[in-house]
Amino acid sequence: MSLAEALPTHTPYDGSSKLFSIGLKPLDPADWIEVDDHLLPYLAEKRRLYAEIPERVFVEEDGTRDAQQEVLELLGAHLPERFPDTYRRTAAGVEAVGAESHFTIPSGLGDAPLVAASLLIQEDLILMRRNDSGWRLVAGSLCFPSSWLLVEKFGRPLQDIHAPVPGFGPGTRPAELINRMFDGLQGQAVERNNWSIQSDNALYHPLSDLQRTDRATNRPSRFPDGDVGAHAFIRVERQTLRKLPVSCDILFTIRIHLDPLAVLARHPDRAKLAASFAAQLEALDLAQLDYKGLTSDRDRLIAVLNHMANDA
């Protein structure tokens, strides 16, 4: 899909959000959901994915519909108040102004409230529920995955979901900290940012565990023509966590921002951002580079960024 080249909304590669760290900070409830000029294209892309591959972008366990409805009602209360020019209340609930209003939810998704909720906002929505094995992924609308598959993580606890991440697998200190953080999450919502590099502007960017292993083994270049500056996109994930007041499930939202790497050249702080970005890439070890799929391209990316920093 085509996205306008505005200046980046978030720049976690400036060192404020380290890769492979938890990095949570308190979230102002007013800033829970982000809305920008790409809202309608994002919603159109979600509708396309629901129509073409519904089984890959939505999952739910029995017994989660009440929690899904809780999410829909929270959004229904929040969005018109926070964004009155973008959302309006109707007899059927809430809708985004200008969005397709007669979209038919494909068979198999039924009347899942989480699907309806997802078609209001740019964020993806994941529900986590506690049982004896820990916090498990029990329902989710994930139209814009950042190199993972919803169906592979469905039903699994956090420590298994994070198993492929270097340093975050079962039994590691970060895995224990994340579980304790989930257990302790009460009224205060939190947020964090994550980032990666991709070679196109696709929002739907899945990757299976098998494909990740193959990529880490073979280490292909994302940019076989060598022109990193022309084809690289920065993919930023803004993630939020909040405990639902009624169900006590945890809602995990994921908002994707895609910016061409070349946009940094127009940023007023481009020298600082590019230098910090290069330093972040330089600091990644081999396992982290393999996980991010950057092993073969790291040096070329750093060269582009250093040129940008020195040319400022």
VOVEXTOR-554895 format. One record per residue (C-alpha): x, z negated, y; residue in three letters. Coordinates in pm, 1 decimal. Layout:
% VOVEXTOR-554895
{x = X z = Z y = Y residu = ALA}
...
% end
This chain:
% VOVEXTOR-554895
{x = 0.0 z = 0.0 y = 0.0 residu = MET}
{x = 111.2 z = 60.2 y = 356.6 residu = SER}
{x = 196.3 z = -243.5 y = 567.6 residu = LEU}
{x = 280.2 z = -230.7 y = 935.8 residu = ALA}
{x = 633.6 z = -332.2 y = 1027.3 residu = GLU}
{x = 570.2 z = -634.5 y = 1247.4 residu = ALA}
{x = 837.9 z = -899.9 y = 1283.1 residu = LEU}
{x = 849.3 z = -1138.7 y = 985.4 residu = PRO}
{x = 603.2 z = -1426.9 y = 990.3 residu = THR}
{x = 826.4 z = -1650.4 y = 777.9 residu = HIS}
{x = 1204.5 z = -1646.9 y = 744.5 residu = THR}
{x = 1294.0 z = -1904.6 y = 476.1 residu = PRO}
{x = 1618.8 z = -1714.9 y = 414.6 residu = TYR}
{x = 1746.0 z = -1874.1 y = 735.6 residu = ASP}
{x = 1845.0 z = -2171.2 y = 518.4 residu = GLY}
{x = 1533.0 z = -2378.0 y = 583.8 residu = SER}
{x = 1406.3 z = -2321.5 y = 227.0 residu = SER}
{x = 1680.2 z = -2312.1 y = -31.9 residu = LYS}
{x = 1623.5 z = -2104.5 y = -343.5 residu = LEU}
{x = 1595.2 z = -2302.3 y = -667.5 residu = PHE}
{x = 1496.4 z = -2620.4 y = -485.1 residu = SER}
{x = 1157.9 z = -2791.0 y = -457.9 residu = ILE}
{x = 1164.0 z = -2816.9 y = -78.4 residu = GLY}
{x = 810.6 z = -2945.4 y = -14.2 residu = LEU}
{x = 695.8 z = -3051.7 y = 331.4 residu = LYS}
{x = 364.1 z = -3187.8 y = 465.0 residu = PRO}
{x = 102.7 z = -2929.0 y = 557.1 residu = LEU}
{x = -126.6 z = -2945.9 y = 859.0 residu = ASP}
{x = -477.8 z = -2893.9 y = 711.4 residu = PRO}
{x = -556.4 z = -2648.1 y = 991.4 residu = ALA}
{x = -276.1 z = -2423.4 y = 862.4 residu = ASP}
{x = -383.7 z = -2430.8 y = 496.9 residu = TRP}
{x = -482.9 z = -2060.8 y = 488.6 residu = ILE}
{x = -306.9 z = -1781.5 y = 677.0 residu = GLU}
{x = -491.3 z = -1479.7 y = 812.4 residu = VAL}
{x = -329.3 z = -1178.6 y = 977.6 residu = ASP}
{x = -395.1 z = -811.2 y = 1049.2 residu = ASP}
{x = -338.1 z = -722.7 y = 681.8 residu = HIS}
{x = -641.7 z = -920.7 y = 558.9 residu = LEU}
{x = -864.1 z = -620.5 y = 484.8 residu = LEU}
{x = -592.2 z = -416.6 y = 306.4 residu = PRO}
{x = -504.9 z = -720.5 y = 93.8 residu = TYR}
{x = -871.0 z = -771.7 y = 0.6 residu = LEU}
{x = -906.2 z = -401.8 y = -82.2 residu = ALA}
{x = -603.6 z = -424.8 y = -310.0 residu = GLU}
{x = -755.5 z = -727.8 y = -483.9 residu = LYS}
{x = -1079.4 z = -536.1 y = -542.4 residu = ARG}
{x = -881.7 z = -245.7 y = -688.6 residu = ARG}
{x = -698.0 z = -475.0 y = -928.1 residu = LEU}
{x = -1017.9 z = -652.1 y = -1033.6 residu = TYR}
{x = -1175.4 z = -315.5 y = -1105.4 residu = ALA}
{x = -878.1 z = -170.2 y = -1296.6 residu = GLU}
{x = -706.3 z = -463.2 y = -1472.5 residu = ILE}
{x = -936.2 z = -768.4 y = -1450.0 residu = PRO}
{x = -793.5 z = -932.1 y = -1762.6 residu = GLU}
{x = -445.0 z = -938.1 y = -1606.5 residu = ARG}
{x = -538.2 z = -1093.0 y = -1272.6 residu = VAL}
{x = -796.5 z = -1357.5 y = -1365.7 residu = PHE}
{x = -807.2 z = -1629.8 y = -1631.1 residu = VAL}
{x = -1019.3 z = -1938.9 y = -1681.6 residu = GLU}
{x = -1074.4 z = -2210.8 y = -1937.8 residu = GLU}
{x = -1417.9 z = -2339.5 y = -2026.0 residu = ASP}
{x = -1509.7 z = -2638.1 y = -1814.3 residu = GLY}
{x = -1335.1 z = -2521.3 y = -1496.4 residu = THR}
{x = -1629.1 z = -2366.6 y = -1313.6 residu = ARG}
{x = -1711.8 z = -2686.0 y = -1120.2 residu = ASP}
{x = -1356.7 z = -2703.7 y = -988.0 residu = ALA}
{x = -1367.1 z = -2333.2 y = -905.3 residu = GLN}
{x = -1687.5 z = -2389.8 y = -711.3 residu = GLN}
{x = -1518.3 z = -2675.0 y = -527.5 residu = GLU}
{x = -1248.3 z = -2433.1 y = -411.6 residu = VAL}
{x = -1510.1 z = -2181.6 y = -295.6 residu = LEU}
{x = -1695.2 z = -2449.0 y = -99.5 residu = GLU}
{x = -1375.9 z = -2577.6 y = 63.8 residu = LEU}
{x = -1295.1 z = -2226.1 y = 180.8 residu = LEU}
{x = -1653.8 z = -2171.5 y = 291.4 residu = GLY}
{x = -1627.8 z = -2474.2 y = 517.6 residu = ALA}
{x = -1274.0 z = -2409.0 y = 641.7 residu = HIS}
{x = -1261.6 z = -2036.8 y = 715.6 residu = LEU}
{x = -1546.8 z = -1990.6 y = 971.0 residu = PRO}
{x = -1433.7 z = -2299.2 y = 1159.9 residu = GLU}
{x = -1064.8 z = -2208.2 y = 1164.3 residu = ARG}
{x = -1109.6 z = -1831.1 y = 1208.5 residu = PHE}
{x = -1448.5 z = -1779.2 y = 1377.9 residu = PRO}
{x = -1369.3 z = -1419.5 y = 1477.5 residu = ASP}
{x = -1273.9 z = -1322.6 y = 1123.4 residu = THR}
{x = -1534.4 z = -1497.4 y = 907.1 residu = TYR}
{x = -1910.1 z = -1535.6 y = 938.9 residu = ARG}
{x = -2167.0 z = -1731.1 y = 748.3 residu = ARG}
{x = -2439.5 z = -1534.8 y = 571.0 residu = THR}
{x = -2733.9 z = -1623.8 y = 352.4 residu = ALA}
{x = -2506.6 z = -1573.6 y = 51.9 residu = ALA}
{x = -2220.5 z = -1785.7 y = 186.5 residu = GLY}
{x = -1919.7 z = -1668.1 y = 387.0 residu = VAL}
{x = -1770.5 z = -1320.3 y = 426.7 residu = GLU}
{x = -1475.6 z = -1163.1 y = 602.4 residu = ALA}
{x = -1584.2 z = -941.2 y = 890.1 residu = VAL}
{x = -1527.7 z = -577.5 y = 797.8 residu = GLY}
{x = -1462.6 z = -639.5 y = 428.5 residu = ALA}
{x = -1649.0 z = -445.1 y = 163.8 residu = GLU}
{x = -1968.9 z = -643.8 y = 107.1 residu = SER}
{x = -2114.0 z = -466.7 y = -196.0 residu = HIS}
{x = -1823.5 z = -503.1 y = -434.6 residu = PHE}
{x = -1948.1 z = -562.4 y = -788.4 residu = THR}
{x = -1744.6 z = -811.5 y = -987.1 residu = ILE}
{x = -1642.3 z = -638.4 y = -1311.3 residu = PRO}
{x = -1795.8 z = -747.6 y = -1638.2 residu = SER}
{x = -1587.0 z = -1015.5 y = -1801.3 residu = GLY}
{x = -1534.3 z = -1200.4 y = -1474.0 residu = LEU}
{x = -1899.7 z = -1291.7 y = -1454.3 residu = GLY}
{x = -1983.7 z = -1503.9 y = -1156.5 residu = ASP}
{x = -1657.2 z = -1698.8 y = -1154.0 residu = ALA}
{x = -1639.6 z = -1886.4 y = -821.7 residu = PRO}
{x = -1261.4 z = -1852.3 y = -809.7 residu = LEU}
{x = -1297.2 z = -1473.3 y = -803.4 residu = VAL}
{x = -1541.3 z = -1497.9 y = -512.7 residu = ALA}
{x = -1303.7 z = -1736.1 y = -336.0 residu = ALA}
{x = -1008.8 z = -1502.1 y = -387.4 residu = SER}
{x = -1198.4 z = -1215.0 y = -224.4 residu = LEU}
{x = -1216.1 z = -1408.3 y = 102.0 residu = LEU}
{x = -844.4 z = -1461.1 y = 161.2 residu = ILE}
{x = -502.2 z = -1306.1 y = 115.8 residu = GLN}
{x = -380.5 z = -1596.5 y = -96.5 residu = GLU}
{x = -383.2 z = -1610.3 y = -474.6 residu = ASP}
{x = -542.1 z = -1922.0 y = -624.7 residu = LEU}
{x = -423.2 z = -2124.5 y = -923.5 residu = ILE}
{x = -592.9 z = -2435.7 y = -1066.2 residu = LEU}
{x = -381.8 z = -2699.7 y = -1241.5 residu = MET}
{x = -539.3 z = -2978.9 y = -1451.7 residu = ARG}
{x = -377.5 z = -3290.5 y = -1601.1 residu = ARG}
{x = -389.9 z = -3374.9 y = -1970.2 residu = ASN}
{x = -155.7 z = -3544.3 y = -2218.6 residu = ASP}
{x = 90.0 z = -3252.3 y = -2205.0 residu = SER}
{x = 109.4 z = -3260.8 y = -1825.2 residu = GLY}
{x = -31.7 z = -3038.7 y = -1552.7 residu = TRP}
{x = -161.4 z = -2719.9 y = -1713.3 residu = ARG}
{x = -266.9 z = -2385.6 y = -1562.3 residu = LEU}
{x = -638.8 z = -2379.5 y = -1647.7 residu = VAL}
{x = -772.9 z = -2107.2 y = -1416.0 residu = ALA}
{x = -627.1 z = -1856.1 y = -1178.8 residu = GLY}
{x = -672.0 z = -1548.1 y = -966.4 residu = SER}
{x = -327.2 z = -1391.6 y = -938.9 residu = LEU}
{x = -345.0 z = -1042.2 y = -793.6 residu = CYS}
{x = 0.1 z = -1051.6 y = -634.3 residu = PHE}
{x = 243.0 z = -1203.4 y = -887.6 residu = PRO}
{x = 609.0 z = -1232.4 y = -793.2 residu = SER}
{x = 772.7 z = -1129.7 y = -1120.6 residu = SER}
{x = 561.0 z = -1323.1 y = -1369.2 residu = TRP}
{x = 248.6 z = -1271.2 y = -1578.0 residu = LEU}
{x = -61.4 z = -1485.4 y = -1543.9 residu = LEU}
{x = -160.5 z = -1435.8 y = -1907.6 residu = VAL}
{x = 178.9 z = -1567.7 y = -2024.6 residu = GLU}
{x = 150.3 z = -1887.1 y = -1820.3 residu = LYS}
{x = -221.1 z = -1950.9 y = -1884.5 residu = PHE}
{x = -283.1 z = -2285.5 y = -2052.8 residu = GLY}
{x = 81.0 z = -2391.0 y = -2035.6 residu = ARG}
{x = 213.6 z = -2708.8 y = -1867.4 residu = PRO}
{x = 440.4 z = -2697.5 y = -1564.4 residu = LEU}
{x = 762.3 z = -2759.7 y = -1755.4 residu = GLN}
{x = 692.2 z = -2458.1 y = -1978.7 residu = ASP}
{x = 579.3 z = -2241.5 y = -1687.8 residu = ILE}
{x = 910.9 z = -2308.5 y = -1514.7 residu = HIS}
{x = 1122.0 z = -2273.2 y = -1831.5 residu = ALA}
{x = 1277.0 z = -1935.8 y = -1728.3 residu = PRO}
{x = 1386.0 z = -2073.1 y = -1387.3 residu = VAL}
{x = 1753.5 z = -2180.4 y = -1394.8 residu = PRO}
{x = 1771.6 z = -2559.1 y = -1382.0 residu = GLY}
{x = 1393.8 z = -2615.3 y = -1399.8 residu = PHE}
{x = 1321.1 z = -2605.3 y = -1774.1 residu = GLY}
{x = 1177.8 z = -2886.1 y = -1990.4 residu = PRO}
{x = 1382.4 z = -3204.9 y = -1973.4 residu = GLY}
{x = 1558.9 z = -3120.6 y = -1646.3 residu = THR}
{x = 1550.3 z = -3349.1 y = -1344.9 residu = ARG}
{x = 1368.3 z = -3090.1 y = -1125.0 residu = PRO}
{x = 1097.9 z = -3053.5 y = -1393.2 residu = ALA}
{x = 1050.1 z = -3431.1 y = -1399.0 residu = GLU}
{x = 1039.8 z = -3445.5 y = -1018.0 residu = LEU}
{x = 774.5 z = -3172.3 y = -1000.1 residu = ILE}
{x = 554.4 z = -3352.7 y = -1253.0 residu = ASN}
{x = 589.1 z = -3680.2 y = -1062.4 residu = ARG}
{x = 511.3 z = -3500.5 y = -737.9 residu = MET}
{x = 194.2 z = -3354.2 y = -889.1 residu = PHE}
{x = 94.8 z = -3697.6 y = -1020.5 residu = ASP}
{x = 149.0 z = -3853.7 y = -677.4 residu = GLY}
{x = -26.4 z = -3585.7 y = -473.5 residu = LEU}
{x = -327.5 z = -3741.3 y = -302.0 residu = GLN}
{x = -486.7 z = -3653.1 y = 30.7 residu = GLY}
{x = -179.4 z = -3494.8 y = 190.6 residu = GLN}
{x = -141.3 z = -3123.7 y = 122.4 residu = ALA}
{x = 212.4 z = -2983.6 y = 103.4 residu = VAL}
{x = 377.2 z = -2643.4 y = 137.6 residu = GLU}
{x = 700.5 z = -2463.4 y = 53.4 residu = ARG}
{x = 846.7 z = -2115.9 y = 85.6 residu = ASN}
{x = 1025.4 z = -1899.7 y = -167.0 residu = ASN}
{x = 1175.9 z = -1552.9 y = -130.3 residu = TRP}
{x = 1309.6 z = -1258.8 y = -325.5 residu = SER}
{x = 1407.7 z = -894.6 y = -280.6 residu = ILE}
{x = 1224.1 z = -593.6 y = -420.8 residu = GLN}
{x = 1270.1 z = -218.7 y = -390.9 residu = SER}
{x = 917.1 z = -124.0 y = -282.3 residu = ASP}
{x = 619.1 z = -271.4 y = -98.3 residu = ASN}
{x = 396.6 z = -335.9 y = -403.1 residu = ALA}
{x = 196.8 z = -657.0 y = -378.3 residu = LEU}
{x = 119.3 z = -647.6 y = -751.0 residu = TYR}
{x = 466.9 z = -711.6 y = -889.2 residu = HIS}
{x = 437.7 z = -843.4 y = -1247.3 residu = PRO}
{x = 720.7 z = -914.3 y = -1491.0 residu = LEU}
{x = 690.2 z = -1042.4 y = -1847.3 residu = SER}
{x = 933.3 z = -1291.5 y = -2000.3 residu = ASP}
{x = 1059.6 z = -1012.2 y = -2225.5 residu = LEU}
{x = 1115.6 z = -781.4 y = -1929.1 residu = GLN}
{x = 1296.1 z = -1062.3 y = -1744.6 residu = ARG}
{x = 1528.5 z = -1115.5 y = -2042.0 residu = THR}
{x = 1595.7 z = -741.8 y = -2062.9 residu = ASP}
{x = 1666.1 z = -726.3 y = -1688.6 residu = ARG}
{x = 1905.9 z = -1019.7 y = -1708.7 residu = ALA}
{x = 2085.0 z = -859.8 y = -2003.7 residu = THR}
{x = 2117.9 z = -505.5 y = -1869.5 residu = ASN}
{x = 2137.3 z = -591.0 y = -1498.2 residu = ARG}
{x = 2001.7 z = -263.1 y = -1360.8 residu = PRO}
{x = 2027.2 z = -181.4 y = -992.6 residu = SER}
{x = 1705.0 z = -189.8 y = -793.9 residu = ARG}
{x = 1855.4 z = 76.4 y = -568.6 residu = PHE}
{x = 2015.7 z = 346.0 y = -787.1 residu = PRO}
{x = 2061.1 z = 576.6 y = -488.4 residu = ASP}
{x = 2264.5 z = 304.3 y = -318.1 residu = GLY}
{x = 2057.6 z = 295.3 y = -0.2 residu = ASP}
{x = 1966.5 z = -73.1 y = 8.7 residu = VAL}
{x = 1889.4 z = -77.5 y = 379.5 residu = GLY}
{x = 1624.9 z = 194.0 y = 348.4 residu = ALA}
{x = 1441.5 z = 66.0 y = 40.3 residu = HIS}
{x = 1475.6 z = -312.6 y = 24.6 residu = ALA}
{x = 1174.5 z = -533.2 y = 99.5 residu = PHE}
{x = 1185.6 z = -908.1 y = 154.9 residu = ILE}
{x = 911.1 z = -1080.0 y = -44.0 residu = ARG}
{x = 825.8 z = -1425.0 y = 90.5 residu = VAL}
{x = 590.2 z = -1656.8 y = -94.6 residu = GLU}
{x = 421.0 z = -1927.9 y = 108.1 residu = ARG}
{x = 292.0 z = -2182.5 y = -140.5 residu = GLN}
{x = 59.1 z = -2476.6 y = -79.5 residu = THR}
{x = -59.4 z = -2760.6 y = -301.7 residu = LEU}
{x = -358.9 z = -2986.7 y = -249.6 residu = ARG}
{x = -554.9 z = -3216.8 y = -475.5 residu = LYS}
{x = -924.4 z = -3132.0 y = -491.9 residu = LEU}
{x = -1123.7 z = -3439.9 y = -389.1 residu = PRO}
{x = -1396.7 z = -3416.2 y = -653.8 residu = VAL}
{x = -1238.3 z = -3267.8 y = -967.6 residu = SER}
{x = -890.3 z = -3410.9 y = -892.7 residu = CYS}
{x = -744.7 z = -3080.7 y = -1010.9 residu = ASP}
{x = -461.1 z = -2940.9 y = -801.5 residu = ILE}
{x = -508.9 z = -2611.9 y = -618.7 residu = LEU}
{x = -195.2 z = -2402.5 y = -582.3 residu = PHE}
{x = -218.4 z = -2119.6 y = -327.5 residu = THR}
{x = 33.5 z = -1836.8 y = -302.0 residu = ILE}
{x = 45.2 z = -1611.3 y = 2.6 residu = ARG}
{x = 270.9 z = -1304.7 y = -12.0 residu = ILE}
{x = 442.6 z = -1159.9 y = 294.8 residu = HIS}
{x = 628.8 z = -830.6 y = 255.8 residu = LEU}
{x = 874.8 z = -715.1 y = 520.0 residu = ASP}
{x = 1118.1 z = -422.2 y = 505.3 residu = PRO}
{x = 1473.0 z = -551.6 y = 522.4 residu = LEU}
{x = 1530.5 z = -309.8 y = 810.4 residu = ALA}
{x = 1279.5 z = -504.6 y = 1022.3 residu = VAL}
{x = 1538.2 z = -779.9 y = 1063.6 residu = LEU}
{x = 1741.6 z = -540.2 y = 1279.2 residu = ALA}
{x = 1468.5 z = -565.6 y = 1547.3 residu = ARG}
{x = 1443.1 z = -944.5 y = 1533.0 residu = HIS}
{x = 1571.6 z = -1127.6 y = 1843.9 residu = PRO}
{x = 1754.5 z = -1372.7 y = 1611.4 residu = ASP}
{x = 1880.9 z = -1098.3 y = 1379.7 residu = ARG}
{x = 2245.2 z = -1210.2 y = 1389.1 residu = ALA}
{x = 2163.1 z = -1564.1 y = 1282.4 residu = LYS}
{x = 1901.5 z = -1457.5 y = 1027.6 residu = LEU}
{x = 2114.3 z = -1186.3 y = 870.1 residu = ALA}
{x = 2421.3 z = -1410.3 y = 846.6 residu = ALA}
{x = 2222.2 z = -1693.7 y = 691.1 residu = SER}
{x = 2048.7 z = -1452.6 y = 453.3 residu = PHE}
{x = 2388.0 z = -1319.8 y = 340.4 residu = ALA}
{x = 2516.6 z = -1674.7 y = 290.4 residu = ALA}
{x = 2212.6 z = -1759.6 y = 77.0 residu = GLN}
{x = 2279.5 z = -1458.8 y = -145.8 residu = LEU}
{x = 2650.9 z = -1540.5 y = -165.1 residu = GLU}
{x = 2570.8 z = -1893.1 y = -287.0 residu = ALA}
{x = 2367.2 z = -1781.4 y = -590.0 residu = LEU}
{x = 2537.9 z = -1826.3 y = -925.9 residu = ASP}
{x = 2518.0 z = -1573.1 y = -1208.6 residu = LEU}
{x = 2216.2 z = -1730.2 y = -1381.4 residu = ALA}
{x = 2026.3 z = -1740.1 y = -1053.0 residu = GLN}
{x = 2117.1 z = -1379.6 y = -972.0 residu = LEU}
{x = 2003.1 z = -1268.6 y = -1317.2 residu = ASP}
{x = 1674.6 z = -1454.9 y = -1273.8 residu = TYR}
{x = 1614.0 z = -1289.1 y = -936.8 residu = LYS}
{x = 1726.2 z = -948.6 y = -1064.8 residu = GLY}
{x = 1992.7 z = -923.9 y = -794.9 residu = LEU}
{x = 2313.0 z = -927.4 y = -999.9 residu = THR}
{x = 2396.6 z = -560.6 y = -950.0 residu = SER}
{x = 2279.3 z = -540.8 y = -588.6 residu = ASP}
{x = 2392.5 z = -867.4 y = -432.1 residu = ARG}
{x = 2715.0 z = -730.3 y = -282.2 residu = ASP}
{x = 2543.7 z = -426.5 y = -132.4 residu = ARG}
{x = 2271.4 z = -645.4 y = 17.5 residu = LEU}
{x = 2533.0 z = -876.0 y = 166.8 residu = ILE}
{x = 2715.9 z = -578.6 y = 316.6 residu = ALA}
{x = 2398.2 z = -453.0 y = 483.8 residu = VAL}
{x = 2319.8 z = -799.7 y = 618.2 residu = LEU}
{x = 2673.3 z = -861.0 y = 745.0 residu = ASN}
{x = 2667.8 z = -526.2 y = 924.5 residu = HIS}
{x = 2336.0 z = -624.9 y = 1080.7 residu = MET}
{x = 2477.0 z = -961.8 y = 1188.1 residu = ALA}
{x = 2797.7 z = -819.9 y = 1333.6 residu = ASN}
{x = 2617.0 z = -534.6 y = 1507.9 residu = ASP}
{x = 2383.6 z = -767.3 y = 1696.1 residu = ALA}
% end
